[in-house]
Every structure is written in structure tokens, then in C-alpha cells.
Amino acid sequence: MTAIAGDIAAAVADQVDWMETLLTELVAAPTELGREEAGQVVMCRAFADCGLQPQDVRLDAAALRAHPHASPFGWDVNAKRNVVATWPAASRGGRSLILNGHIDVVPPAAAELWQSPPYAPRRDGDWLYGRGAGDMKAGLVAIAGAVRALRLAEVALAGDVHLQSVVEEECTGNGALQCLIDGAHADACVIAEPHPDHLTIAQVGVLWFHVDIAGEPVHAAYAGSGHNAIDAAQVVLGTLRELERRLNAHPPPPYDTLAHPINLNPGLIAGGDWTSTVAAQCCLSCRLAMYPGTDPRTVQNQVEATIARVARSDPFLSAHPPRVRYDGFVCEGSEVGLDEPLVTVLSHAYSQVHGAPPALRPTTATTDARHFVRSGIPAVCFGPRAEAIHGIDERVSLSSMRKCAEVLARFILNWCGEAA
Ligand code: ZN
């Protein structure tokens, strides 16, 4: 054991102020879809602060659209960048590693319900509040903090460590995919999503679909002579719920331990243009999960068949069939083997810090891990403890961020090895 291996806790503790300042700066940047750049500027500086040379990986719309694993997107991505940096190995013989996190956050859901404004970071004891604090800016900070602690301790590694701050994890995963298109590779990947006390070894796939439903507008006083698109959307949703029930009836392992692994979420609805007019149109946007191993095309077919069945049962909808569009996630799930060296070595590092190994769990969410797994790079999620992600008063535990950095620092040493 080298001097640093015996004192990683102290090396990481020395980075706590730097890490907490960085987290505060990141949370203050409202990096919602299309506004990620303010966060990438901060991450660029953070990687430089680690003594590394940050580089841009620009999103290339044409390359993404041509790629079989990309999700469709109807918005402009050409001004977007991932920020990456490599800590190059000082000698050969070790294993290489990607440490990945996403800079994008979801909108605040209902800003007026927050105790303090979502993009005004607020500390209360061990908790740091703010949209994106847990999902997953604290994870990005833990990655950078681990690397900074080791580098300031003058550790030299026998394998490359690649840091990635990517865009669009919350809607397509195309940011992480662009890194792989541009040639990123390593022997393993850890994504510091807020999955504390366990490693996430399986994840569902996710489909976003948008249903455009037509109506026939008339004065509300004579509503019976028209066709209300909002009423029709409700019928469509009811039938989709039946599909959801069927998909949850017989979950395959490892999802057979969960009561309701497949969630259908109607996340957005918009329709009509006047309260006293029967709604002429409605758009219903949903997110639906699928088990690892399911081809997204299969789920698309199930959704389309379900909606076609609704349409056939209604004369107006038969003549004006709802249209299903795809914009955003069309992605399959993924799994890694429990005996993967990544799992055992990261579990060991976790045990060194926490005194007991982490649980190994599936998640009912998707993450960028699938892209790495599909590219032959085993990938798991492990990160700080967060509460209320995608909800109100999202918060992250600062002590868990430090512990996460400590686990990652130990893992980097064990995985990459010290240079000879
Ligand atoms: Zn996330």
C-alpha cells in the first residue's frame, strides 16, 4: 500500500470546500434542455482545476441521426457540447476507466411549491437543495473531487481515466452516445447517478411517445354534436394503462423482485383553445419503460396497436385516427453480470469506506449506462444520496458526496493501478 492508499480519506476531505463550492456553482446554473452550456462552462473549469485539459465533444446532429442507438430529437443540438478530460496513465499495464455524469436537469415541476427557488442553492445542515443537486450534479462533483484528490497527492496511474460531463441524459442519451461515436473507450464505466448504498446493475429501457388526437369543435352548449379530443385522450390513456398492467404481470429477473417495474407516465398533455369550445385537438405525451432485452420496436408496436384498437371502437376516431410520434427516448434496457470485475472491484472500494459491501440492484429508470454496455464497456451507477429528484425540494447529502468521492478515489487506485 502506498502512502496515498492509506490516507485517501484525508486527501478527499481536503477537497470538501472545493467540491461544495463547485456543487453550488453547478446548481445555480439552470441547465434544463437547451440551456446546458452554463453548466458545461463550470465543468470545463472544474476539469482544468484538476490539472487536466478539458476538451469539447460537440453534438453532431447528422452523425447522431445516422446512428442506430440514437434517440430521435426534433430540436437543434448543433450548439451543444459534452466536456471531457483525460488523466493519462503514466505507465501501461493497468485498466482504463470512464467516469461519467450528466449536466442536464429536468424542469422544477412546480417552482412555487419549493421552499426556496430551485436554482438558488440552499444549504440546511447536511443537505444542499436545488434542482439537479442530486440528479446529478453532486455525482459530477464527486467524480472531479476524487480525481483532484488523487492528482494533488501526486498519484500516477497505470490506466487512463476519462472524465465526461454530458448533455441530454434526461431526454435522449445522445450526449453520452456522441462521446462513444467520437471514439471514447475504456475497460469500465461508472456513472455517478444518485444511487447510494447500492450499485445499479440493470436498468429498464424507455420509450417517449406523443399521441396527436383530433376532435371536432362545436360550441360547448351543443357538445353532443361534436367530438372532444381531450375526452378521447382520456380513453386512449385508459387503454394504455391496461397495456401497462399486462407488462407488469410477469416481470423477468431481476425485475421479479419489484411490485411494479414498468411505469407508464403521462407527463404532458395539451389540447383545445377555448373553455367553451369542444377541444379540436389534444397531444398526450407519455413515457413507458421496458425490460432489458426488449426491442423498443416491440413496445412501439404494442403502443400503436393499443391506440389503433381504441380508434377502431369509435366512428369519429376511425375516420380521424390518432397519430403516434416519437421524439426523445427510444432506448433499450441493459444489464451487467454480477461477476464483472467492475462490480467486484467497486464493491470492494465501497466496503473499504463503509465497512460492508453495497447491494446490487436493478432500477426502474434508464441512465446513460446502456450506451456503454452496448459498446462493450461494462457500466454501473453509483453516487451520492439524494432525495426528491424530479420532485419538489430536491436535495443531496453533502457527506454522502464526500463518501462517494472517497469510494471513487479508492476504486480508481484499485482499478487502474499505480504506475510502476
Ligand atoms: Zn440522472
Residues whose N, C-alpha, C, O or C-beta is under 5 A from the ligand:
A	BS01	ZN	D135 M136 E193
